[in-house]
Structures are given as C-alpha cells and as structure tokens.
Amino acid sequence: MKIARFSHNDGIKYGILDEGELVVLAGDPMFAGYETTGERVPFADAALLAPVIPRSKVVCVGKNYHDHAAEMGGEAPAEPLLFLKPNTSVIGPGDTIVRPTALSERTEHEGELVVVIGRIAKNVAAENAHQYVFGYTVGNDVTARDLQRKDGQWARAKGFDTFCPLGPWIETEFDLDAAELTTRVNGEVRQHAPLTDMIHSVADIIAYASAVFTLLPGDVIMTGTPAGVGAFEAGDTIEVEISGIGTLRNAVRDALPAS
C-alpha cells in the first residue's frame, strides 16, 4: 500500500494511491489508522509533500555498503556508523535542493532506502524489529562534502535546510530483497545497486539505534548509500529510484545572496 501526504485545496491530507487517484484518509494513518473520508482526489490534482516529517530526528547510517566505504577511502565499520540530520532538513518530492554556496563548494547526492518508524522503539531485538516499521520511502542524504572533510564530524555537512529529500510516498508492503536503488543526475545513472548489498540489515540497524536513543513514531532511518556518490550543480535534477517504492525527484538551485 502506497500512502501519500499531499496538499489539495489549501489543505494537507493523507491518501492511499489507487489507480490514478488518492483515497483520502481521515487522518495520519500512523496514529489514526486507515479510516477513509469517502473523498477521492485525482493524483494529477494533488501536490505531493514529504510523506513524513520526523517527530524528533532523522537517523542516518554511514558507510553501509562496502563499495561506498572504499570510494570514501576506508574500510566499512564493523558496527553501524550513526549520525543525525535535523528534521528541518526534510523536503518533499518536487521541492528544490538549495546548495549553500557561501559555505560549501561541493555538494553531493547519496540515494538511500529510508525506514519509517511506526511505534515507540527502545532496546528492540533485531528479530522483532519489523514490528516497529510503518513502511519505507526513498531519501537523498545530501552532503556538503568539503565541509564533512573539514569539520571532522558531520552535523554541519549533512544538516543544511533541504538536505534531506524524502518521498514520493510510504510503501507499507515492500520486499527489500528484490529491490534495487538507482540514482540519476539529469538522466545519467550515478548509483545502482541491489539493497541486499547493505552490510547491516534494517533489523540490525533498528536494534542498534534503539539501544542508543528512543525512536519515536514518524522518525526515519536512512540506511546508507552505495558507491557512485558525486557532485551536482544548480540547474540539475536528481532522481533516486527504488524499485517497489517509486522515484524521488528534486531540482537544484544555489542559495540566494544574503540580504
């Protein structure tokens, strides 16, 4: 089931995709279930929004593919390498990524599978992790690579506004073992890998992260990116596609000068 968050007639709604229409839900299905209002909105008339705004945090995993760890100049860590993005970095499909050109000269894409947490999770055992997953979406862990190298820690490089595109919707019935990720810039393939290439599984990541901090409903986990990360410029269009979910598409511009 594909669940979208969208704007229509000056209101924000949730809906289930059904043959070119959105079946409107009575509320946020993560908290209100799947009761419908009886309204159906043509998909073409809806403006998709980020499918979830994390209540507290975006949890990210670094170097979770061997080939990406190698291209970054090191070995993959033995345990999940965690870092956070602020929820203010989240944008939706069709929104614009803004390059902070006054502070950074190199901004890179990182296409990723994103897990949406559906229940309060603390000290979760890996074998029970699936019980805490509401669904899956697509993400782009946008990174100011020069600042990442300069700072030695990643908060600034990963945390700018617009640096966490999510979308286009949440898929609640997803076969990770059969899925592949592809990132394109202006139609050119930059990244392509099966999700089974991940070093640490979704279940292991949830267990590891929930031992550190409580995961709240609506929090998301970005599970890492395969090899092929690279720079993009103003005017580019970035697409991250995961088979079985959909395609997240965002244009790029440079930040406006300070006034």
SETORSE-93194 format. One line per 2 residues: number of its first residue (from 1); their letters; for each residue x, y, z of N, C-alpha, C, O. Coordinates in steps of 0.1 Angstrom, whole numbers. Each point is the difference from the previous one (the first is absolute). Layout:
! residues N
NUM	A	X:Y:Z:X:Y:Z:X:Y:Z:X:Y:Z; ...
//
This chain:
! residues 259
1	MK	8:-12:0:-8:12:0:9:13:0:9:1:8; -12:7:-17:8:13:-1:-9:11:6:-11:3:-4
3	IA	17:3:14:-6:11:8:7:13:-3:12:1:3; -20:9:-8:6:13:-3:-5:10:10:-11:0:5
5	RF	19:10:-3:-4:13:7:0:10:-11:10:2:-7; -21:6:6:-1:9:-11:-8:12:4:-7:1:10
7	SH	8:9:-19:-7:13:1:-11:0:-11:3:-3:-11; -15:7:15:-11:1:-9:-10:10:5:-5:-1:12
9	ND	1:11:-20:-10:10:5:4:6:13:-8:2:9; 21:2:-8:5:7:11:0:-8:13:1:6:11
11	GI	-2:-19:-12:1:-8:12:10:-11:-2:3:-4:-11; 2:-1:22:10:-11:0:-8:-13:4:-6:0:10
13	KY	7:-10:-18:-7:-13:2:9:-12:-2:11:1:-5; -16:-12:9:7:-13:-3:-10:-8:-9:-12:0:2
15	GI	19:-8:-10:-9:-8:-9:7:-13:-5:13:-1:0; -20:-9:-4:5:-12:-5:-1:0:-15:-11:3:-6
17	LD	22:-6:-1:0:1:-15:-9:-12:-5:2:-11:4; -11:14:-13:-8:-10:-6:-4:4:-14:-9:8:-2
19	EG	16:-14:-8:-3:1:-14:-2:15:-4:-10:4:-6; 20:4:8:0:14:-4:-7:9:9:-1:12:-4
21	EL	-4:-17:15:-6:9:10:5:-2:14:7:-10:2; -9:19:6:3:-1:14:-13:-1:9:-8:9:0
23	VV	7:-21:6:-11:-2:9:3:7:13:9:-4:8; -16:15:-4:3:8:11:-3:-6:13:-10:-6:2
25	LA	20:6:7:-1:-5:13:-5:10:10:2:12:-2; -8:-16:13:-6:9:10:11:7:8:-2:11:6
27	GD	14:-17:-5:11:6:7:13:-6:-3:1:-8:-10; 9:11:17:13:-6:-2:-1:-15:3:-3:-4:12
29	PM	5:-5:-21:-2:-14:2:9:-6:11:-3:-11:5; 14:17:-3:9:-5:10:-6:1:14:3:-8:9
31	FA	-12:17:-7:-7:2:13:-15:-3:0:-6:-3:10; 0:6:-22:-14:-1:-1:-5:-12:-8:-13:-2:-1
33	GY	22:-7:-4:-5:-11:-8:-4:4:-14:4:10:-5; -11:-19:-1:-3:1:-15:-15:3:-3:-5:-3:-10
35	ET	-1:10:20:-14:4:-3:0:10:-11:8:10:0; -17:-11:-9:-1:9:-12:-11:10:2:-10:-3:7
37	TG	10:14:-15:-10:10:1:-10:-2:-11:-11:7:0; 13:-15:-10:-8:-2:-11:4:9:-12:-6:-1:-11
39	ER	15:10:13:5:9:-10:11:-7:-8:8:-7:6; -8:10:-19:11:-5:-9:5:12:-8:-8:8:-5
41	VP	21:-6:6:7:11:-7:8:-5:-12:8:-9:2; -11:14:-14:9:-4:-11:15:3:3:3:11:5
43	FA	5:-21:-8:14:2:4:6:12:-7:9:7:6; -13:-4:-18:5:12:-7:-4:13:7:7:10:-3
45	DA	-17:-10:11:-4:12:7:7:2:13:-2:11:7; 10:-20:-2:6:0:13:14:4:-1:7:-4:-10
47	AL	-2:12:19:14:3:1:7:-8:11:-3:2:12; 11:-11:-15:6:-9:10:9:8:9:8:9:-4
49	LA	-8:-13:17:9:6:10:9:-11:5:-2:-12:-3; 11:16:11:8:-11:7:-9:-9:7:-9:5:8
51	PV	10:-18:-10:-10:-9:6:-1:-1:15:-9:-4:6; 20:9:0:0:0:15:10:12:4:10:2:-7
53	IP	-14:5:17:9:9:7:5:-6:13:-9:-1:9; 21:-3:-8:4:-7:12:-3:8:13:3:12:1
55	RS	-9:-19:9:-4:7:12:12:5:7:0:11:6; 11:-18:-6:12:4:8:13:0:-8:9:8:2
57	KV	-7:-18:-11:13:-1:-6:0:-9:-13:-9:-8:-2; 19:11:-6:4:-9:-11:13:-7:4:10:6:1
59	VC	-11:-19:0:11:-8:4:7:-5:-13:-8:-5:-9; 21:6:7:7:-4:-12:10:-10:3:6:0:11
61	VG	-3:-8:-21:11:-10:2:10:3:-11:-3:0:-12; 16:2:16:11:2:-9:7:-13:-4:1:-9:7
63	KN	4:9:-20:9:-10:-5:-7:-14:2:7:-9:6; -19:7:-10:-7:-12:2:0:-9:-13:-7:-10:-1
65	YH	15:14:-9:3:-8:-11:15:-1:-2:7:10:1; -1:-22:-3:15:-1:-1:5:9:-11:11:6:2
67	DH	-17:-6:-13:5:8:-12:0:15:3:9:7:-4; -19:-2:12:0:14:3:11:3:11:7:10:-1
69	AA	-5:-19:10:10:2:10:14:1:-7:8:8:4; -6:-17:-14:12:0:-7:2:13:-8:11:6:0
71	EM	-22:-1:-6:2:13:-8:2:12:9:6:10:-5; -10:-11:18:3:10:9:14:-1:7:4:9:8
73	GG	3:-20:-12:14:-1:5:2:-7:13:9:3:7; -17:-13:-5:1:-8:13:-7:-13:-1:-8:-3:-9
75	EA	9:-4:20:-7:-13:2:-14:3:6:-2:11:6; -7:-20:-9:-14:2:6:1:-3:15:7:-9:4
77	PA	-14:17:4:1:-2:15:-7:-14:4:-9:-4:-7; 14:-2:17:-5:-12:5:-14:1:5:-8:-10:0
79	EP	4:21:6:-13:3:5:-6:12:-8:7:8:-6; -20:-7:6:-6:12:-7:5:13:5:1:2:12
81	LL	3:6:-22:5:13:4:-11:10:-1:-5:4:-11; 1:1:23:-12:8:1:3:15:0:10:4:6
83	FL	-19:4:-12:1:14:1:-15:5:-2:-8:-8:-3; 6:21:6:-14:5:0:0:12:-10:9:8:-2
85	KP	-21:-6:-4:-4:12:-7:-11:6:8:-8:-7:6; 7:21:-6:-12:6:6:-12:-2:-8:1:-1:-13
87	NT	-13:1:19:-12:-1:-8:-3:12:-9:-8:-1:-9; 15:12:12:-1:12:-8:7:-2:-14:-2:9:-9
89	SV	9:-19:7:7:-3:-13:-10:-7:-10:4:-1:-11; -15:-3:16:-9:-8:-8:-8:8:-10:-5:11:4
91	IG	5:-15:-17:-9:5:-10:-7:-11:-7:4:-12:2; -13:15:-11:-8:-11:-7:4:-1:-14:9:7:-5
93	PG	-16:-16:-2:2:-2:-14:-4:13:-8:-10:6:3; 18:-2:-12:-3:12:-8:5:13:7:1:10:-7
95	DT	3:-11:19:6:12:7:15:1:-5:5:-9:-6; 0:21:8:13:4:-5:11:-2:10:-1:5:11
97	IV	12:-12:-14:12:-1:8:8:13:-2:2:5:-11; 1:2:22:8:13:-1:14:-3:4:3:-4:12
99	RP	6:7:-21:15:-1:3:4:12:8:-2:11:-4; 9:-13:16:4:11:8:14:5:-5:10:-1:7
101	TA	-11:8:-18:13:3:-7:8:11:7:12:1:-3; -17:6:13:8:9:8:9:-8:9:10:6:5
103	LS	-13:-18:-2:7:-8:10:7:-12:-6:9:-6:6; -15:1:-17:5:-13:-5:2:1:-15:-8:6:-7
105	ER	19:-13:2:2:0:-15:-3:-13:-6:1:-1:-12; -4:-9:20:-3:-13:-6:-12:-7:7:2:-4:12
107	TE	-13:3:-19:-12:-7:6:-2:-13:-8:0:0:-12; -2:-11:20:-2:-13:-7:-13:-7:4:-6:3:11
109	HE	2:-12:-20:-12:-8:2:3:-13:6:11:-5:-2; -20:-1:10:1:-13:6:-14:-6:0:-7:2:10
111	GE	4:-10:-20:-13:-7:0:-1:-11:10:10:-8:2; -21:7:5:-1:-10:11:-15:-5:2:-9:7:-3
113	LV	8:-19:8:-12:-5:5:-2:6:14:9:1:8; -22:2:-5:-3:7:13:-11:-8:6:-10:-4:-6
115	VV	12:1:19:-10:-8:9:-8:11:8:6:9:6; -19:-11:-6:-8:9:8:-5:-8:12:-6:-10:-1
117	IG	9:15:13:-3:-6:12:-15:2:4:-4:12:-2; -3:-22:6:-14:1:3:-4:-1:14:-11:3:4
119	RI	20:-7:5:-3:-2:14:12:5:8:11:0:-5; -13:3:18:11:4:9:9:-13:1:-5:-11:3
121	AK	17:14:-6:10:-12:0:12:4:9:7:10:-2; -5:-19:12:12:1:9:5:-14:3:-8:-8:4
123	NV	20:6:-6:7:-13:3:-8:-11:-7:-3:-11:6; 1:13:-19:-7:-10:-8:9:-11:-4:12:2:-5
125	AA	-16:-15:6:8:-11:-5:-1:-1:-15:-11:3:-6; 21:-6:-1:0:-1:-15:-11:-8:-5:-6:3:-10
127	EN	3:-15:16:-10:-9:-5:-14:6:2:-9:-5:-6; 7:16:13:-13:6:2:0:14:-7:-11:6:1
129	AH	21:-3:-8:1:14:-6:-11:3:-9:-5:11:-1; 1:-21:-7:-11:3:-11:-13:5:7:-7:6:-7
131	QY	5:-9:19:-12:4:7:-1:15:2:-10:6:3; 22:1:-4:1:14:2:0:8:-13:2:12:1
133	VF	-2:-19:-12:1:7:-13:-14:3:-5:-8:-9:-2; 5:22:-1:-12:4:-6:0:-3:-15:-9:-4:-7
135	GY	21:7:1:1:-1:-15:14:5:-4:9:2:8; -8:-1:-21:13:4:-6:-2:11:-10:-11:1:-7
137	TV	21:8:5:-1:10:-10:14:2:-6:10:-8:4; -8:18:-12:13:3:-7:6:13:6:-8:9:3
139	GN	21:-9:-2:6:12:5:13:4:-7:6:-9:-7; -2:21:9:13:5:-6:7:7:11:-4:10:5
141	DV	15:-17:0:8:6:11:10:10:-6:12:-3:-2; -17:15:-1:8:10:-7:11:5:10:-2:1:12
143	TA	14:0:-18:12:2:9:9:11:-6:3:0:-12; 1:10:20:10:9:-3:13:-6:2:6:0:11
145	RD	0:-7:-21:11:-9:2:13:7:5:7:-5:8; -5:18:-12:12:7:4:-1:3:15:10:0:7
147	LQ	-22:3:-2:-2:3:14:1:-12:8:5:0:12; -10:-12:-17:2:-12:7:14:-3:3:4:-4:11
149	RK	5:6:-21:14:-3:1:7:11:9:9:-4:8; -14:16:-9:6:11:8:-3:-1:15:9:1:8
151	DG	-22:-4:-5:-4:0:14:4:-12:8:2:1:12; -1:-13:-19:4:-12:8:-12:-6:7:1:-11:5
153	QW	-12:17:-5:-13:-5:4:-10:5:-9:2:10:-7; -14:-16:6:-8:2:-12:-13:8:2:-8:2:-9
155	AR	6:4:21:-12:7:2:-3:11:-10:-11:2:-5; 21:7:3:-2:11:-9:-1:-4:-14:-9:4:-8
157	AK	17:-14:4:1:-4:-14:-13:-7:-5:-4:1:-11; -3:-7:21:-12:-8:-3:-13:7:4:-11:-4:-4
159	GF	12:15:11:-12:6:6:-6:12:-5:-10:5:5; 15:0:-17:-6:12:-5:-15:-2:-4:-4:-11:-3
161	DT	-3:22:4:-14:-1:-5:0:-5:-15:9:3:-7; -18:-12:4:-3:-6:-13:10:-12:-2:-1:-6:-11
163	FC	9:2:21:10:-11:-3:-6:-13:3:8:-10:1; -21:8:1:-6:-13:2:-13:-1:-7:-11:-1:6
165	PL	12:0:-20:-12:-3:-7:-5:-14:3:7:-10:0; -21:9:2:-6:-13:2:-12:-1:-9:-7:10:-3
167	GP	3:-22:-1:-12:-2:-8:2:-11:-11:10:-8:1; -19:6:-10:-12:9:-1:-12:-4:9:-9:8:2
169	WI	10:-20:4:-11:-5:9:7:-10:9:11:-4:-2; -20:-2:11:5:-11:8:-6:-13:-5:-12:-1:-3
171	ET	20:-9:1:-5:-13:-4:0:-9:12:11:-3:6; -23:-3:-3:-1:-8:12:2:-15:-3:2:-8:9
173	EF	-1:4:-22:2:-14:-3:11:0:-10:-1:1:-12; 13:-3:17:12:2:-7:10:-13:1:2:-4:12
175	DL	2:-1:-23:9:-11:0:14:5:-2:5:2:-12; 3:0:23:13:6:-1:9:-9:-8:9:5:-8
177	DA	-10:-18:9:9:-10:-6:-1:1:-15:9:-5:-7; -20:10:1:-2:0:-14:3:14:-6:-2:2:-12
179	AE	5:8:20:1:14:-4:14:4:-4:10:-5:6; -10:15:-15:13:6:-4:-2:15:1:-11:6:-1
181	LT	23:1:4:0:15:1:8:5:-12:10:-5:-4; -16:16:-2:7:6:-11:-1:16:2:-11:5:2
183	TR	22:1:-3:0:15:1:5:5:-14:10:-4:-6; -18:14:1:4:7:-12:1:15:2:-7:6:8
185	VN	16:0:-16:1:14:0:-2:4:-15:9:-3:-8; -19:11:6:-4:4:-14:-1:-12:-9:4:0:-12
187	GE	-9:-11:17:-2:-12:-8:12:-10:0:-2:-11:-4; 13:16:8:12:-9:0:1:-8:13:-1:6:11
189	VR	3:-19:-12:0:-9:12:14:3:7:10:-1:-6; -12:4:19:12:2:8:2:-12:10:11:-4:3
191	QH	-22:-1:2:0:-11:10:-9:-11:-4:-11:3:-5; 15:-15:7:-9:-11:-3:4:-12:8:12:-5:-1
193	AP	-20:-1:10:3:-11:8:-12:-7:5:-10:7:3; 10:-20:0:-10:-7:7:0:4:15:11:2:5
195	LT	-22:-1:1:0:4:14:6:-12:9:4:3:11; -4:-15:-17:7:-11:8:15:2:1:6:-7:8
197	DM	-1:17:-14:15:3:2:2:8:13:12:1:3; -22:3:4:2:7:13:7:-10:9:-2:-12:1
199	IH	12:18:7:8:-8:9:-9:-3:12:-1:-12:4; -5:22:2:-8:-2:12:-15:0:-4:-4:10:-7
201	SV	-3:-19:10:-14:-2:-4:-9:11:7:4:6:10; -16:-4:-15:-9:9:6:-3:-4:15:0:8:9
203	AD	-2:-21:-7:-3:-5:13:12:3:10:-3:4:11; 15:-7:-16:11:3:9:2:15:3:4:4:11
205	II	-7:4:-21:1:15:2:-10:4:10:4:8:9; -16:-12:-10:-10:4:10:4:-5:14:-2:8:9
207	AY	7:-20:-8:4:-5:13:11:9:6:0:4:11; 10:-1:-20:12:7:4:-4:15:4:4:5:11
209	AS	-12:1:-19:-4:14:2:-8:1:13:1:10:8; -11:-19:-7:-9:1:11:6:-3:14:-5:3:10
211	AV	17:-9:-11:8:-2:13:7:13:4:4:2:12; -3:8:-21:6:12:3:-10:11:4:1:6:10
213	FT	-12:-5:-18:-10:10:2:-14:-5:-3:-1:-9:-9; -9:14:15:-13:-4:-3:-4:5:-14:1:12:-3
215	LL	-7:-21:-5:-5:3:-13:-15:3:2:-7:-8:6; 2:19:-11:-14:4:1:-7:-2:-13:6:0:-11
217	PG	-20:-2:12:-7:-2:-13:2:12:-9:-1:12:5; 4:-14:-17:3:10:-10:15:3:-1:4:6:-10
219	DV	4:-10:19:14:1:-2:4:-9:-12:-7:-10:-3; 18:14:-4:4:-8:-12:14:-4:2:8:7:6
221	IM	-4:-18:-13:14:-5:0:4:-1:-14:-6:-7:-8; 16:14:4:7:-1:-13:10:-10:1:9:1:8
223	TG	-9:-11:-17:7:-13:2:14:0:-7:6:-11:0; -2:22:-6:13:0:-6:-1:0:-15:-10:-3:-6
225	TP	21:7:-1:0:2:-14:11:-9:-7:10:-3:6; -13:-2:-18:10:-8:-7:10:9:-7:-1:13:2
227	AG	11:-19:-8:10:8:-7:-6:8:-11:-11:-2:-5; 18:13:1:-4:8:-11:-4:14:4:-6:7:-8
229	VG	8:-4:21:-4:14:4:9:10:-8:11:-3:-5; -17:15:3:7:9:-8:-7:14:0:-11:2:6
231	AF	18:8:-11:-4:14:1:-11:3:-10:-2:-7:-10; -6:17:14:-10:5:-9:0:15:1:6:6:9
233	EA	-12:1:-19:0:14:-1:-14:6:-1:-10:-7:-2; 9:20:3:-12:7:-2:-6:-3:-14:8:0:-10
235	GD	-21:-2:9:-6:-4:-13:-1:-14:-2:-7:-5:-9; 14:-4:16:-1:-14:-1:-13:-5:6:-7:6:8
237	TI	3:-18:-13:-11:-7:6:5:-14:5:6:-8:-8; -9:5:21:5:-13:6:-12:-9:1:-11:4:6
239	EV	12:-16:-10:-11:-10:2:6:-12:7:11:-5:-3; -17:1:14:3:-12:7:-12:-10:-1:-11:3:5
241	EI	14:-14:-11:-11:-10:-2:3:-13:7:11:-5:0; -21:0:7:1:-13:6:-11:-9:-5:-12:4:2
243	SG	15:-14:-9:-10:-9:-5:-9:-5:11:5:-5:10; -18:5:-13:-10:-4:10:-5:11:9:-10:-1:7
245	IG	17:13:-8:-5:12:7:-4:11:-10:-11:3:-1; 21:2:-5:-2:11:-10:12:9:-2:11:-4:4
247	TL	-13:16:-9:11:9:-4:-2:13:7:-10:6:0; 21:-2:7:1:13:7:7:9:-10:12:-3:-4
249	RN	-18:15:1:6:9:-10:1:14:6:-10:5:5; 22:1:-6:2:14:5:9:8:-9:10:-6:-5
251	AV	-14:18:2:9:9:-7:10:7:10:-2:-2:12; 11:9:-18:11:6:8:2:14:-3:-1:4:-12
253	RD	3:5:22:4:14:-3:10:4:10:2:-7:11; 5:18:-13:9:5:10:-7:10:9:-10:6:-3
255	AL	15:-5:15:-6:9:10:1:14:-5:10:4:-7; -20:4:10:0:14:-3:10:8:9:3:-4:11
257	PA	3:15:-16:10:7:8:-7:6:12:-12:3:0; 19:-2:11:-5:5:13:-4:15:-3:6:7:-7
259	S	-17:-3:14:-5:14:-2:0:7:13:-3:12:1
//
